[in-house]
Amino acid sequence: MKSLFSMTTAVTLATIGTCAAAPPAAKQQYVVLWNQNSNFGGSVNSQNYEPAMGAYDDAAADDFTVPAGQKWFISEVDVMGAYVDGSGPAASVNVTFWRNKNGEPYRIAHRGHSSFTLNCTDNAGSFQCVLPTDSHNNPMTRLTPGTWWVSVAANCDSQTCGTWNWTENTSVTGYGAEWRNGPGGFHIRECYGWAPLPTCFGGSPADLAFTLIGYSKPV
């Protein structure tokens, strides 16, 4: 773009002490805030089925910790997963952030406003989910120091999509992953509400494979 001022005018303005406009603020650099995409083990179903199979709707969740002195602005959730008895793709994906209470997911963060239905990039069941932003293009998911939970569930019709399983991480950080089947179709009474994976399925505690991306600011 050509300047509206001549070189002579520019020199004159500088000479009489006119200040140049400040450069625009640099955009925040997105980084990996939390990474559990490693130590892959088994997997657990986490899915909303078609209405006829609604009794089997279930969800898995895992915790993460925002360090003291930081506020996290989360822009993306990436999860490792795979389709079973089908090849997908999921119609959409539900990503929800939860408050922690006594080592379990409690209430949805931000008074219920931190639950999103997203069209994620789907790589054979591994999802790259970009979270909503505000009018200034800043992430809407903003979490203060402490323990939080994230759940990811595929919206997947079993007849056309199959089933979706979230890959486990065999190394546990913080609390182990939890699972629930509120409608009770799997007939695991201990897991109508949130419960650790071993309570629901036996075996050893495990985490889930996911990565959080965004940026942090001091508080």
N, C-alpha and C positions, 0 to 999 in steps of 0.2 A: 504494500500500500504506500502510495507517495505521500510525503509530508505536505501539510497545508501551509507551512511556513518556509520562507527562504532561509538559507544558511545565515545570511546577515541578520535576519530577525532573531533567529535562535541564539546567535552570539550576543546580540543586544540584550535579550531577556536574561541570559546567564549573567551578563555583566552587571545588571541592575539588581541581581540577587534573587531572581525568581527561582523557586525550588522545583526541581523535576518531580513528577508524580512518582509515588512509591510503586515498585513492581508488584504485581499481583501475588497474593499469598500462595505459597507452594501447596499443592494438593497433598493430602495425607498419603503416605506410602503404606500399602497393605502388606502385611507380613503374616506368617504363621503364628497364631497365638497359642494354639494347643494342638498336639499331634499324637494320636493313638493309632495311626494307620500302620501297624506293624505287628509282629508276633502272631500271625494269623492262625486261627484254630478252627473250631466248628462254626456253627451259625444258628441263628434263632429267627423264627418268623416274626414279622412286624408289618401288619397289612390290614387295610380296610377292604373287605370283599364286596361282591355284589350283594344286593338286598336279600336274595334267597339264602345266602351264606353268612348273613350278618352276625349270627351267633358266634362266628369264629373271628370276628374283628379283634385284633390284638395289637399290642405295641411294646417295643423294647426301648429302654432308656439307659443312659450312662451319665455319670457326673464329671464335672471339671471344676477347676478352681481359678478364680480371678485373684491374683496376688494383692496383698495389702498395698495401698498407695496407688492403685491403678483403676481406671475405668475402661472397660473394653467396648469397642464399637465393632460388632461382628457383621461382616459383609457376606460371608459364605460358609456353608457347611458341606464338606465332602465326606462321603461314606463309602466304604467297601461293602459290596453285597453281590448277590447272584439270584437269578431266577431258577426255580425248581419246578419240574413238571410243566414247563412252558418256557417261552423265550422273551416274554414281555412284549412291548414296553408297558410300563405303568402309565395310566392316564395322567397322573400327577402324584406329587409327594407331599405329605404333611410333615412339616418341621415345627416342633414346639419346644420352647424353653420353659423350664419349671423352676420354681423355688425349691429349696431343700428344707426338709424337716425330719429330724431324727434319722438321717441317712437314707431318705427316700424322696422321690419327687412328690411335691405337695400341691401347690397352686400354680397355675400358669402365670408366668412373669408378666409384669406391667399390667396387673389387674385384668388378665385374660387376653391382652392384646398381642402377646408374643407367640401366637400360633398362626402358621402360614400354610396355605395350600399353593404349591409352586410347580411350575413346569421346569424340571431340572434336566440338565444334560445327562443322558442315560447311556452309559458304556457297559452294556450287557449286565445291568443290575447294579453297577457302581454309579452313584449319583454325585453330580456337582451342582449344588443348590445355591443360587445367588439370592440373598435375602433382600426384602424391600428397602428402599431409601426414602428419605423425606424430600421436601421441595428443594433443598439445597444439596441433594445427592449424597447426604450423609446416612450411614446405616441407621435404621430405626431400632435395631436391637442393641441396647446399651446396658451393660451389666456392671454393677459395683463389686467391690471385693467380697469374696466369700465363695461358698460352694453352690453350684447350679447344676441342673440336669438338662439334657437335650434328648428328645425322642424323635425318631424318624420312622414314618410308616408309609409304605407304598399304597396308593389307591389302585388296586389291581384285580380285575375280574378273573376269577379262577378258570373260567371257560376259555378265555381268549388270551390271558396274560400269564396264567400259571400262579405260582406263589413266589413271594419275595422274601429272602432271608438276609438278615444283616450279619455280616461276618464278625466273629468274635476275635478279641485280642486276648491271648492267654496270660498276659502280664497285667495284674490288677494295680491301678493307681487310684488311691482314694477308696471309694466304695465300689464294690462289684456292680456289674450291670443288673438291671431289674426288668421284669416283664409282667404284663397283666393281660387278662382276657375277661374284660368286664361283662360281656353278655353270657359267658360261661359255656360256650360251645365245646370247649376242650375238656370240660368237667374236672378241672383242677381247682378245687375250692380254695386252696391256700393262695391262689393267684388270680382271684377275681379282682383284687386290688393289687397294687404294686408289691412285688416280692422278689428276692434275689433269685437269679437263674437256678442255683442248686435246689432251692425250695420247690421250684416248678418242674425241673427236669432231672434232678440229681446231678452228679458229677461235681467238678471243682468250680469255684468262683471264676468268673472271667469278666473282662471289659468288652467293649465294642469298638470296632475300628472306625475312627472318624477324625477329621481335622477341622479346626476352626480357623478362619482367616479374617483379618480386619486390622484394626490399629488400636493402640491404647493411649490414654492421656493420664497424667498424674491427677490425683484427687487429694 
